Amino acid sequence: MNIAIIGGGIAGIAAAISLKKQGFSSVVYEKFPSYLNKGKGFILLPNGCSALERIGLKDKISKRGLELKQVVIQNTEGTILKTDELTDTYSVVRQDFLMMLLEELGESQIEFDCAFDRFETDESGKITKAVFQNGKTVEADIFIGADGSNSRSRKYITNALTVPSRVKELVGLLHAPDIAENLGNTFVKVQSEKESLSFGIVPTAGGRIIWFMQYDSAELDFDDCSPEDTAAAALEVVKDWKGYPKEILKRSIGMDVYRWNTRDMDIPKQFHKNNFVMIGDALHPFLTFTSQGTGTALCDAIAIGCSLSRNKEDYQAGFADYQNMRMPALEGITEWGRQLSWEFLRVDIAKGKISIPLAFKS
Ligand SMILES: Cc1cc2nc3c(=O)[nH]c(=O)nc-3n(C[C@H](O)[C@H](O)[C@H](O)COP(=O)(O)OP(=O)(O)OC[C@H]3O[C@@H](n4cnc5c(N)ncnc54)[C@H](O)[C@@H]3O)c2cc1C
C-alpha cells in the first residue's frame, strides 16, 4: 500500500516514522525547501513524550531538549502566585526537533519544495492523485493531510473555516546562557493581574531560551511591526515589569520574532473520507494556551500507524479506529484551550483562579 503524506511538519514526519515501524511505505511532501530557521520552539508534555517512546525517540529528546521540572507563575512585581512540579516535560527548539525526526525517517522519504495544490478524484469521489504547485502529480492508495492549521488538503473533507483567535502570541528564541543557567529546569510565566498579558520564559538546550508573549489583540497590535522591530515594540509594553521579560526583549531587539496568529476550529465530525485522513494541526488547530500542538501531533501520528496496522486489509476500518481513539482527547483539549482563553481575557475573573498551563493530561 502506497501512502502519500501532505505536509512535512511534526505530524507528517512522525506519521511516516510510525508507518515505517508498522511496515508501511510512505513519502512526505513538504512545501518549504528546508527546515532552516522555521519556527522557534515549544514545550513537549508527557503525552508527547510517551508518543516519542513508542517510536524509539525518547532518549533523543533528553539530549536535544531540556527537561523542565517546575513551572512558576509570578506577577509583574515578581511575587510568586503559584508553582507546580512537572514530570516528563521537555522544552525543545522546533528546528532541532524536526531534524531529530528527519534523521530517524531518512531524507529519502521526504520531498521538499512540493506545495500541495489539489486532489483529483474518480467518479466515486475517491482520490486518485495529489497535484502539487510545481506540476508534480502523485498517485497513492492513501493520502494523509498533515499540512498544518491553514490546511489546503482539509478542504476535501470540510469547508469549515478556522476563526482568528483574539489572543495572539509572539515567540522568540534567544541565546542567553546566563538567564538559562539561572532558570535551570524552571519554566517561568509572568502574568499581569491588571490586563490580559503574560510573558513565558522557557529555558532549553544549548544555553538558549524560548520566550513568548500572549496578548489580547483587541488591546495590543504588533501587526505593523516587521519581525525585527517587534521586540522593541513589545519592550514598551513590559517596561515597568520586574524580572526577566524586559531584559529578554532588550536583547531580542533586531532579531526575528515569530507572530503566531492562532486560530480556532471545532473538531470535525469526520477525520476521514474515502482514502483521505487528517492528522495534527490540519485536523485540530488548537488555541495557544494548551501547549498541546506538538504532543497531540505525535499522538495522532502514532495512532494512525497503529490503527492501519491493526486493519491492514481494510483502511476504512483503520481510519474509523483512529478517529475513535483520538476524538475524546482532541475535543477535551479544544474545550480546555477555549476555557483558558476565556479566563485570560477576563482578568478580574481569572484573579485568584490561576490555571497552571500544561496541566492537561491526554
Ligand atoms: C513555520 C512554523 C513555525 C512554527 N513555530 C512554532 C513555535 O515556535 N512554537 C510552537 O509552539 N509551535 C510552532 N509551530 C506550530 C507547531 O509546529 C504545530 O502546532 C505542531 O507541531 C503540530 O504540527 P503539524 O505538523 O500538525 O503542523 P505544522 O508544524 O504547522 O506543520 C505543517 C507542515 O505542512 C507544511 N505545509 C503547509 N501547507 C502545505 C502545502 N500546501 N503543501 C505541502 N506542505 C504544506 C508546512 O510547511 C509545515 O511544514 C510552527 C509551525 C510552523 C509551520
The ligand as an SDF file (V2000), in Angstrom:
LIG
                    3D

 53 58  0  0  0  0  0  0  0  0999 V2000
    6.9150   27.6140   10.2270 C   0  0  0  0  0  0  0  0  0  0  0  0
    6.2640   27.1560   11.5250 C   0  0  0  0  0  0  0  0  0  0  0  0
    6.7790   27.6100   12.7370 C   0  0  0  0  0  0  0  0  0  0  0  0
    6.1980   27.2030   13.9570 C   0  0  0  0  0  0  0  0  0  0  0  0
    6.7520   27.6290   15.1050 N   0  0  0  0  0  0  0  0  0  0  0  0
    6.2260   27.2390   16.2860 C   0  0  0  0  0  0  0  0  0  0  0  0
    6.8110   27.6580   17.5140 C   0  0  0  0  0  0  0  0  0  0  0  0
    7.8090   28.3810   17.5350 O   0  0  0  0  0  0  0  0  0  0  0  0
    6.2190   27.2190   18.6790 N   0  0  0  0  0  0  0  0  0  0  0  0
    5.1180   26.4100   18.6790 C   0  0  0  0  0  0  0  0  0  0  0  0
    4.6330   26.0480   19.7560 O   0  0  0  0  0  0  0  0  0  0  0  0
    4.5740   25.9950   17.5310 N   0  0  0  0  0  0  0  0  0  0  0  0
    5.0810   26.3850   16.3310 C   0  0  0  0  0  0  0  0  0  0  0  0
    4.5220   25.9670   15.1590 N   0  0  0  0  0  0  0  0  0  0  0  0
    3.3300   25.1080   15.2200 C   0  0  0  0  0  0  0  0  0  0  0  0
    3.6610   23.6780   15.6560 C   0  0  0  0  0  0  0  0  0  0  0  0
    4.7600   23.1840   14.9450 O   0  0  0  0  0  0  0  0  0  0  0  0
    2.4260   22.8210   15.4010 C   0  0  0  0  0  0  0  0  0  0  0  0
    1.3340   23.3340   16.1600 O   0  0  0  0  0  0  0  0  0  0  0  0
    2.5410   21.3920   15.8660 C   0  0  0  0  0  0  0  0  0  0  0  0
    3.8230   20.9250   15.8580 O   0  0  0  0  0  0  0  0  0  0  0  0
    1.6370   20.4810   15.0390 C   0  0  0  0  0  0  0  0  0  0  0  0
    2.3710   20.0040   13.9360 O   0  0  0  0  0  0  0  0  0  0  0  0
    1.7710   19.8150   12.4800 P   0  0  0  0  0  0  0  0  0  0  0  0
    2.7710   19.0120   11.7550 O   0  0  0  0  0  0  0  0  0  0  0  0
    0.3750   19.3600   12.5350 O   0  0  0  0  0  0  0  0  0  0  0  0
    1.7070   21.2890   11.8890 O   0  0  0  0  0  0  0  0  0  0  0  0
    2.9010   22.1930   11.3880 P   0  0  0  0  0  0  0  0  0  0  0  0
    4.0560   22.1050   12.2920 O   0  0  0  0  0  0  0  0  0  0  0  0
    2.3080   23.5270   11.1100 O   0  0  0  0  0  0  0  0  0  0  0  0
    3.3540   21.5050   10.0040 O   0  0  0  0  0  0  0  0  0  0  0  0
    2.6320   21.5800    8.8040 C   0  0  0  0  0  0  0  0  0  0  0  0
    3.6070   21.4030    7.6710 C   0  0  0  0  0  0  0  0  0  0  0  0
    2.8960   21.3850    6.4330 O   0  0  0  0  0  0  0  0  0  0  0  0
    3.5650   22.2040    5.5260 C   0  0  0  0  0  0  0  0  0  0  0  0
    2.5890   22.6830    4.5390 N   0  0  0  0  0  0  0  0  0  0  0  0
    1.6490   23.6510    4.7010 C   0  0  0  0  0  0  0  0  0  0  0  0
    0.9440   23.7950    3.5770 N   0  0  0  0  0  0  0  0  0  0  0  0
    1.4350   22.8970    2.7020 C   0  0  0  0  0  0  0  0  0  0  0  0
    1.1160   22.5700    1.3490 C   0  0  0  0  0  0  0  0  0  0  0  0
    0.1510   23.2190    0.6720 N   0  0  0  0  0  0  0  0  0  0  0  0
    1.8170   21.5890    0.7410 N   0  0  0  0  0  0  0  0  0  0  0  0
    2.8050   20.9180    1.4100 C   0  0  0  0  0  0  0  0  0  0  0  0
    3.1560   21.2030    2.6730 N   0  0  0  0  0  0  0  0  0  0  0  0
    2.4760   22.1780    3.3120 C   0  0  0  0  0  0  0  0  0  0  0  0
    4.1670   23.3200    6.3650 C   0  0  0  0  0  0  0  0  0  0  0  0
    5.2280   23.9730    5.7220 O   0  0  0  0  0  0  0  0  0  0  0  0
    4.6160   22.5490    7.5940 C   0  0  0  0  0  0  0  0  0  0  0  0
    5.9130   22.0360    7.4740 O   0  0  0  0  0  0  0  0  0  0  0  0
    5.0600   26.3510   13.9330 C   0  0  0  0  0  0  0  0  0  0  0  0
    4.5500   25.8990   12.7140 C   0  0  0  0  0  0  0  0  0  0  0  0
    5.1330   26.2920   11.5160 C   0  0  0  0  0  0  0  0  0  0  0  0
    4.5780   25.7840   10.1900 C   0  0  0  0  0  0  0  0  0  0  0  0
  1  2  1  0
  2  3  1  0
  2 52  2  0
  3  4  2  0
  4  5  1  0
  4 50  1  0
  5  6  2  0
  6  7  1  0
  6 13  1  0
  7  8  2  0
  7  9  1  0
  9 10  1  0
 10 11  2  0
 10 12  1  0
 12 13  2  0
 13 14  1  0
 14 15  1  0
 14 50  1  0
 15 16  1  0
 16 17  1  0
 16 18  1  0
 18 19  1  0
 18 20  1  0
 20 21  1  0
 20 22  1  0
 22 23  1  0
 23 24  1  0
 24 25  2  0
 24 26  1  0
 24 27  1  0
 27 28  1  0
 28 29  2  0
 28 30  1  0
 28 31  1  0
 31 32  1  0
 32 33  1  0
 33 34  1  0
 33 48  1  0
 34 35  1  0
 35 36  1  0
 35 46  1  0
 36 37  1  0
 36 45  1  0
 37 38  2  0
 38 39  1  0
 39 40  1  0
 39 45  2  0
 40 41  1  0
 40 42  2  0
 42 43  1  0
 43 44  2  0
 44 45  1  0
 46 47  1  0
 46 48  1  0
 48 49  1  0
 50 51  2  0
 51 52  1  0
 52 53  1  0
M  END
$$$$
